[in-house]
């Protein structure tokens, strides 16, 4: 038997066709509460997949550390860029 079609609102981002993307984005909740809820769900998924496991490894912690390194580089890029061509003599 054929399963009933899934509503576009309940479709995951990876299952959305390119033509459906604008209408899918219009159905999202962009209020501050919706954005906080999305961040919370993302954190919970990350925590349960990489941190809260029986046999933990360095994978989850190293991803957080790599993200911190990339963000700190982005934040200090203007200072690094300014010092790039400075002569030290």
C-alpha positions in Angstrom: 0.0 0.0 0.0 1.1 3.5 -0.7 1.8 5.6 2.4 0.1 9.0 2.7 2.3 11.9 1.6 4.3 13.8 4.3 3.3 17.4 4.8 5.9 19.9 3.7 6.0 21.4 7.2 7.1 18.0 8.6 9.7 17.3 5.9 13.4 17.4 6.9 15.7 19.8 5.1 17.6 17.1 3.3 14.3 15.7 1.9 13.1 19.1 0.5 13.3 19.6 -3.3 14.9 22.7 -4.5 11.7 24.1 -5.9 10.0 23.6 -2.5 12.7 25.3 -0.6 11.1 28.8 -0.5 7.8 27.5 0.7 9.5 25.2 3.2 11.5 28.2 4.6 8.3 30.3 4.9 6.8 27.6 7.2 9.7 27.7 9.6 9.4 29.6 12.9 11.8 32.6 12.9 10.6 34.1 16.2 13.2 34.3 19.0 11.6 31.3 20.7 11.7 29.3 17.5 15.4 30.1 17.0 16.3 29.2 20.6 14.3 26.0 20.2 16.2 25.1 17.0 19.5 25.7 18.7 18.5 23.6 21.7 17.4 20.7 19.5 20.7 20.9 17.6 22.7 20.9 20.9 20.7 18.0 22.2 21.3 16.0 19.0 25.0 16.8 19.1 25.2 15.9 22.8 23.4 12.6 22.4 25.4 11.6 19.3 28.9 12.5 20.4 29.1 13.1 24.1 26.5 11.0 25.9 27.6 7.6 24.6 28.7 4.4 26.2 32.2 4.3 24.6 33.2 7.9 24.2 36.2 9.0 22.2 37.8 12.2 21.3 35.5 12.9 18.3 32.9 15.1 20.0 35.4 17.1 22.1 37.7 17.6 19.1 34.8 19.0 17.0 34.1 21.5 19.7 37.8 22.5 19.9 38.0 22.8 16.1 34.9 25.0 16.0 36.4 27.2 18.7 39.7 27.5 16.7 37.9 28.4 13.5 35.6 31.0 15.3 38.6 32.6 17.1 40.4 32.9 13.8 37.4 34.5 12.2 37.0 37.0 15.0 40.7 38.0 15.0 41.1 37.9 11.2 41.0 41.7 10.8 43.9 42.1 13.3 45.8 39.3 11.6 45.2 40.8 8.2 46.4 44.2 9.4 49.7 42.7 10.8 50.4 40.6 7.7 52.3 43.3 5.7 53.8 45.1 8.6 57.6 45.3 8.6 59.4 44.4 11.9 62.7 46.2 11.3 
